[in-house]
Amino acid sequence: MSVVTHDDWSLDRRGQSAQARHREKIKQAIRENLADLVSDQGIILSDGKRTVRIPVPTLDEPHFRFDYNKQQHVGQGEGEPGQSIGRVGGGQGAGGAGGQGTGPGASGAGDQPGEQILEAQVSIEDIEDALFADLRLPNLKDKPPVRQVTDGVDFTDVRPRGIQANIDRKRTFLQALRRSRLAGQKLVITKEDLRFKTWEETQQPGSGAVVIAMMDVSGSMGMTEKYMARTFFFWTEKFLRRQYQNVEIRYLVHHAEAYETTKEAFYTTRENGGTVCSTVFQLALDLVRRDYPSELWNIYPLYVGDGDNHPADNERAVTVLQDLCAVSAMTGYVEINPYNRVTALSRHVTGLNPAVFRWATAGHPRDMLKIMRAFFRADAAASREGA
């Protein structure tokens, strides 16, 4: 005899619970693979307009499993009290029982099922959620809203005529309720009850922050070094555009000479020649003095290079870098050093003001995750993140 149940299945939330667990699994997988995702060359070359696949363990409902291994555990097996049964990691004694292992490193092929792992497709926005969750521009201060203005929209009035997209549902309902009560009628919304929001274009204060991106494109920067430099600036720009409104970015490159370039050229320029770092530091300082007075702007110069510099230029480079730190909220220096060698600039920058100057070395693209977390944190503490 069949029984018909009249339970309200809409109250059964197991599907929603499983969906929430699946989303959390994906977030956990992103966090665990974040260093590899940040260094994924496919994302960089696609300008963030693609999705990537990451391994995600399957969701398994709790249930009992039979132990097919038939292993002996504590208190089981042959032998007498006090008898030696072997050492950890060594051979077995007289009372031990042998068996072929099934874990990692065991000889032979196993016959037991493994954990099923699927690949989930995640978007660039999912990666940004995990990467940018705790990142902030350090030492960010309120600045007078001079020049830093952005176009905005301000809803200033409510009118009985307007476009459907701007309908004010709350005021429309209140108007219909007021009219119906006064007339002693049932609540019915008529055309005369409709209310629409009207807006005006306004100018709103901007963030008052500028990032000066500086990159070494000299002959000493190989393909690996240039890719790592572009990786850092790619995610830095994504972070700024997402977390802050209207942050200005200026792009500078240098070899023996420095010059300003466009965003597109910044990520694709390949040059050779010598390395004179003071030229790009001086160009950045000139830009600040001309366009971005420190009393009106939060200034963030960021430099990425391989640490090489003309020997005669080291003292001047450090002097100009000190002047740049004096007008900056934070100055960042990233040294691409995959071979862990002692470089010319690394010996000279250690004495700069640690409250403003943050520097790090990177030996692998995966190190960019640690460097971004070291640079973009809200506190003003000193930072030296080796990688």
C-alpha positions in Angstrom: 0.0 0.0 0.0 1.5 3.3 -1.1 1.5 6.3 1.2 1.1 9.8 -0.2 2.9 12.4 1.8 1.7 16.0 1.9 5.0 17.4 3.3 6.1 20.8 2.0 9.2 19.9 0.0 10.1 23.6 -0.3 11.2 23.3 3.3 13.8 20.7 2.4 17.0 22.6 2.2 19.4 19.7 1.5 19.9 20.9 -2.1 20.7 24.4 -1.0 23.0 23.1 1.6 24.9 20.9 -0.9 25.1 23.9 -3.3 26.6 26.1 -0.5 29.1 23.3 0.3 30.0 23.1 -3.4 30.6 26.8 -3.6 32.8 26.7 -0.5 34.8 23.8 -2.0 35.5 25.9 -5.0 36.5 28.9 -2.9 38.8 26.6 -0.9 40.3 25.2 -4.1 40.9 28.7 -5.4 42.7 29.7 -2.1 44.8 26.5 -2.2 45.8 27.1 -5.9 46.0 30.9 -5.7 49.8 31.2 -6.2 49.5 29.1 -9.4 46.5 31.0 -10.7 48.2 34.3 -10.2 51.2 33.1 -12.2 49.1 31.5 -15.0 50.5 32.8 -18.2 47.2 32.1 -20.0 45.4 34.6 -17.8 48.0 37.3 -18.3 48.1 37.0 -22.1 44.3 36.9 -22.3 44.1 40.2 -20.3 41.9 38.4 -17.8 39.1 37.6 -20.3 39.1 33.8 -19.9 38.2 31.2 -17.4 40.5 28.6 -15.9 39.9 25.1 -14.5 41.0 24.0 -11.1 40.8 20.6 -9.3 38.0 20.4 -6.8 37.4 17.3 -4.6 33.8 15.9 -5.0 31.2 16.3 -2.4 30.6 13.0 -0.6 27.6 12.4 1.7 28.6 10.8 5.1 28.3 7.0 5.0 29.9 3.9 6.4 32.6 2.2 4.4 33.9 -1.3 4.7 37.7 -1.6 5.3 38.9 -3.8 2.5 42.6 -3.4 3.4 42.2 -5.9 6.3 45.1 -4.3 8.1 46.1 -5.3 11.6 45.8 -2.5 14.2 46.8 -2.0 17.8 46.0 -5.1 20.0 45.5 -7.4 17.0 47.7 -10.1 15.5 49.8 -12.9 16.8 52.6 -12.6 19.5 53.1 -12.6 23.2 53.2 -9.7 25.6 56.6 -8.0 25.6 57.7 -9.6 22.3 59.4 -7.2 19.8 57.3 -6.8 16.7 59.6 -4.4 14.7 60.4 -0.8 14.4 58.7 2.1 12.9 59.7 2.3 9.2 61.8 -0.9 9.5 61.3 -4.6 9.1 58.8 -6.6 11.1 59.5 -8.9 14.0 58.4 -12.4 14.6 54.9 -11.6 15.6 54.2 -9.0 12.8 52.1 -9.6 9.8 53.2 -8.6 6.4 51.1 -7.1 3.6 51.4 -5.1 0.5 50.9 -1.4 1.0 48.4 0.7 -0.9 49.5 4.2 0.0 51.9 6.5 -1.7 55.3 4.8 -2.3 53.9 1.3 -2.1 55.2 -1.2 -4.6 52.9 -2.5 -7.2 49.5 -1.3 -8.5 46.7 -1.0 -6.1 43.2 -2.3 -6.5 41.2 0.2 -4.3 39.2 3.2 -5.6 40.7 6.6 -5.1 39.1 10.0 -4.3 37.3 11.4 -7.2 38.5 14.9 -8.2 36.7 17.0 -10.7 37.7 20.2 -12.4 35.7 23.3 -11.8 35.7 26.2 -14.2 36.3 29.6 -12.4 36.3 33.1 -13.8 38.8 35.9 -13.3 36.3 37.5 -10.9 36.4 34.4 -8.6 40.2 34.7 -8.5 40.0 38.4 -7.8 37.6 37.8 -4.9 40.2 35.5 -3.2 43.3 37.6 -4.1 42.0 41.1 -3.3 40.0 40.3 -0.2 42.7 41.6 2.3 44.6 44.0 0.0 44.7 47.7 0.6 46.7 50.7 -0.5 49.0 51.4 2.5 49.2 54.8 4.2 46.2 56.0 2.3 45.1 59.4 3.6 42.2 61.8 2.9 43.3 64.5 0.5 41.5 67.8 -0.5 39.2 67.1 -3.5 41.2 69.4 -5.9 41.2 68.2 -9.5 40.3 64.7 -8.5 36.7 64.7 -9.7 34.6 62.1 -11.4 31.3 62.3 -13.2 28.5 60.9 -11.1 24.7 60.6 -11.0 22.7 61.9 -8.0 18.9 61.2 -7.7 17.5 64.5 -6.4 13.7 64.5 -7.0 10.6 62.4 -7.4 8.1 63.2 -10.2 4.8 61.7 -11.5 6.3 61.3 -15.0 9.5 59.5 -16.1 11.0 56.4 -17.7 10.0 53.0 -16.4 13.6 52.1 -15.4 13.5 54.9 -12.8 10.3 54.0 -11.1 10.3 54.5 -7.3 8.5 51.4 -6.1 8.3 52.5 -2.5 6.8 55.9 -3.1 4.5 54.5 -5.8 3.1 52.0 -3.2 2.8 54.6 -0.5 0.9 56.9 -2.9 -1.5 54.2 -3.9 -2.0 53.2 -0.3 -2.7 56.8 0.7 -5.2 57.3 -2.1 -7.0 54.0 -1.5 -7.4 54.7 2.2 -8.8 58.2 1.7 -11.3 56.8 -0.9 -12.2 53.8 1.2 -11.3 51.4 -1.7 -9.1 48.3 -2.0 -5.5 48.9 -2.7 -5.0 49.1 -6.5 -2.1 50.8 -8.1 -3.2 53.1 -10.9 -1.3 55.2 -13.5 -1.7 58.3 -11.4 0.1 56.6 -8.4 3.3 56.1 -10.3 6.3 58.0 -9.0 9.7 58.2 -10.8 13.1 59.2 -9.6 14.9 62.0 -11.5 18.6 62.5 -11.5 21.2 65.1 -12.2 24.8 64.7 -13.3 27.2 65.7 -10.6 31.0 65.8 -9.9 32.2 63.7 -7.1 35.6 63.7 -5.4 38.0 61.0 -6.6 40.4 58.8 -4.7 43.3 61.2 -4.8 45.8 58.4 -5.5 48.3 57.8 -8.3 50.4 54.8 -9.1 53.6 55.2 -11.1 54.4 51.9 -12.7 58.1 51.6 -13.6 59.6 48.6 -15.4 63.1 47.7 -16.6 63.1 46.7 -20.3 66.9 46.6 -20.8 68.8 43.8 -22.4 69.5 42.1 -19.0 65.8 41.4 -18.6 65.2 38.1 -20.2 61.8 36.6 -21.2 61.3 35.1 -17.7 62.1 38.4 -15.9 59.8 40.4 -18.2 57.0 37.9 -17.8 57.3 38.1 -14.0 57.3 41.9 -14.1 54.2 42.0 -16.2 52.5 39.5 -13.9 53.0 41.8 -11.0 51.7 44.9 -12.8 48.8 42.9 -14.3 47.4 41.9 -11.0 48.3 45.3 -9.4 46.2 47.1 -12.0 43.3 44.7 -11.5 43.5 45.3 -7.8 43.5 49.1 -8.2 40.6 49.2 -10.7 38.5 46.9 -8.6 39.1 48.3 -5.1 39.4 52.1 -5.8 37.5 54.4 -8.0 39.5 56.4 -10.6 43.0 55.8 -9.4 45.4 57.2 -11.9 48.2 55.0 -13.3 51.3 56.3 -15.2 53.5 53.9 -17.1 57.3 54.4 -17.3 59.9 52.1 -18.8 63.7 52.4 -19.1 66.9 51.0 -20.3 69.8 53.5 -20.4 67.1 56.1 -20.8 63.6 56.4 -19.4 60.3 57.5 -21.1 56.6 57.4 -20.5 54.5 55.0 -22.6 50.9 53.8 -23.0 49.4 50.9 -21.2 49.4 48.7 -24.3 53.1 49.4 -25.0 54.0 49.0 -21.4 53.0 45.3 -21.4 54.4 44.5 -24.9 57.7 46.5 -25.1 60.8 44.5 -25.8 64.1 46.4 -26.0 67.7 46.0 -25.2 70.6 48.3 -24.2 72.2 49.2 -20.9 70.6 49.8 -17.5 70.6 53.2 -15.8 67.9 53.0 -13.1 68.2 56.6 -11.9 66.7 57.8 -15.2 63.3 56.2 -14.5 63.4 57.3 -10.8 64.1 60.9 -11.9 61.3 60.8 -14.5 58.9 59.6 -11.8 60.0 62.3 -9.5 59.6 64.9 -12.2 56.0 63.7 -12.9 55.2 64.0 -9.2 56.6 67.5 -8.9 54.8 68.6 -12.0 51.4 66.8 -11.9 50.9 65.3 -8.4 51.8 67.5 -5.4 52.0 65.3 -2.3 49.6 67.5 -0.4 46.8 66.7 -2.9 47.7 63.1 -3.9 48.6 59.7 -2.3 51.6 58.7 -4.5 52.7 55.1 -5.0 55.8 54.5 -7.2 56.3 50.8 -8.0 59.5 49.6 -9.7 60.2 46.1 -11.1 63.6 45.2 -12.5 66.3 42.5 -12.2 68.6 44.5 -9.9 71.3 45.2 -12.5 72.5 48.8 -12.8 75.5 50.6 -14.2 78.1 50.8 -11.4 78.5 54.5 -11.8 74.8 55.1 -11.3 74.1 53.3 -8.0 74.7 56.2 -5.7 72.6 58.6 -7.8 69.8 56.0 -8.2 69.6 55.6 -4.4 69.6 59.4 -3.9 66.7 59.9 -6.3 64.9 57.0 -4.8 65.2 58.6 -1.4 63.7 61.8 -2.8 60.9 59.7 -4.3 60.2 58.1 -0.9 60.0 61.5 0.8 56.9 62.4 -1.3 55.3 59.0 -1.5 52.8 57.1 0.7 54.6 53.9 -0.2 57.4 53.2 -2.7 57.7 49.5 -3.8 60.8 47.8 -5.3 60.5 44.3 -6.7 63.7 42.6 -7.8 63.4 39.7 -10.2 66.2 37.3 -9.2 65.5 33.7 -10.3 69.2 32.7 -9.7 69.5 34.2 -6.2 72.5 36.3 -7.1 73.8 39.4 -5.3 72.8 42.4 -7.4 74.0 46.0 -7.6 70.9 47.7 -6.3 70.0 45.3 -3.5 73.1 46.3 -1.6 72.2 50.0 -1.7 68.4 50.1 -1.0 68.4 48.4 2.4 69.0 51.7 4.2 65.9 53.5 2.9 63.0 54.5 5.2 61.3 51.2 6.1 58.0 53.0 6.9 57.6 54.0 3.3 60.0 51.8 1.3 59.0 48.2 0.7 61.1 45.8 -1.3 61.0 42.2 -2.2 62.8 39.6 -4.4 61.1 37.1 -6.6 62.6 33.9 -7.9 59.5 32.4 -9.4 56.2 33.7 -10.8 54.4 32.1 -7.9 56.2 34.5 -5.5 54.1 37.4 -6.8 51.3 36.4 -4.5 53.5 36.8 -1.4 54.8 40.1 -2.8 51.4 41.6 -3.4 50.3 40.7 0.1 53.5 42.2 1.5 53.1 45.5 -0.4 49.4 46.1 -0.3 48.5 45.9 3.3 47.0 48.8 5.3 49.7 49.0 8.0 52.8 51.2 7.6 55.2 48.7 9.1 58.5 47.9 7.5 58.5 45.1 5.0 61.2 43.0 3.4 59.7 39.9 1.8 62.3 37.6 0.3 61.1 35.0 -2.1 
